[in-house]
Amino acid sequence: MATYALSRQLFLRLIGFVYLCAFASNYWQWPGLFHCDGLEPVQALLPRLQKDSPVTRFLLVHKTLGVSIDVMLDLVQLLGIALSTLVAMGATWALLLINCFLLYLSAFSVGQTFLSFQWDILLLETGFLAIWLGR
C-alpha cells in the first residue's frame, strides 16, 4: 500500500509541475499572442464566449470588475501559476487540481491556434484524471 501512496504523490507533484510550466509559458507568451494587439486577440472572441460553454463565461467577469479582458487573462495565468506551484510542492487537495484544470481549460478555450496542440489536450485529460487522485 505504501508503494501506491508514494507513486500517487509523485504523480500529483509532477502534474503540478507540468501545470506550472504550462501556465508560466502561457503567461510569458500571452501578450504577443492574445492581447488586443497580439496575433490572435481574444477580444474578437468575446461575442462567441457569451453563448459558448460555461467554463469560459467567468472570463466575462472582467466587465463587472472593470478591467480589460487582457488583464483578466493575465490574472487567470498568474492564478494558475500560484495554484500549480502549491500542487507541485505537495498540496494535493482535489480543489486545487479542479481549479488548475478549469483555469487551463479556459485558457485552452480561448487559445485558438496556439493552444490547439495535442500536448495541451493531453494535459487537460491527465489533469482531469489527477483530480480523482487528490484527497
Residue pairs with C-beta under 8 A, 6 or more apart in sequence:
8 133
9 90
9 92
11 130
11 133
12 87
12 92
12 97
12 130
12 133
12 134
13 87
13 88
13 89
13 90
13 92
14 88
15 87
15 97
15 126
15 127
15 130
16 84
16 85
16 86
16 87
16 88
16 89
16 100
17 84
17 88
18 123
18 126
19 80
19 83
19 84
19 87
19 88
19 100
19 104
19 123
19 127
20 81
20 84
20 85
20 87
20 88
22 80
22 84
22 104
22 120
22 123
23 77
23 80
23 81
23 84
23 103
23 104
23 107
24 81
26 77
26 80
26 107
26 115
27 74
27 77
27 78
27 81
29 114
30 38
30 73
30 74
30 77
31 38
31 70
32 38
32 39
33 39
33 40
33 114
34 40
34 41
34 42
34 70
34 73
34 110
34 111
34 112
34 114
35 41
35 42
35 70
35 73
36 43
36 68
36 69
36 70
39 114
40 112
40 113
40 114
42 69
42 70
42 73
42 110
43 69
45 110
45 112
46 60
46 69
49 56
49 57
49 59
49 60
49 110
50 57
50 60
52 109
53 109
55 102
55 105
55 106
55 109
56 106
56 109
56 110
58 106
59 69
59 72
59 73
59 76
59 106
59 110
61 72
62 68
62 69
62 71
62 72
65 72
67 75
73 107
73 110
76 103
76 106
76 107
77 107
79 99
79 103
80 100
80 103
80 104
80 107
83 96
83 99
83 100
83 103
84 100
86 96
87 96
87 97
87 100
92 133
92 134
92 135
93 134
93 135
94 131
94 132
94 134
94 135
95 134
96 134
97 127
97 130
97 131
97 134
98 131
98 134
100 127
101 124
101 127
101 128
101 130
101 131
104 123
104 124
104 127
105 124
107 115
108 115
108 116
108 120
108 121
108 124
111 120
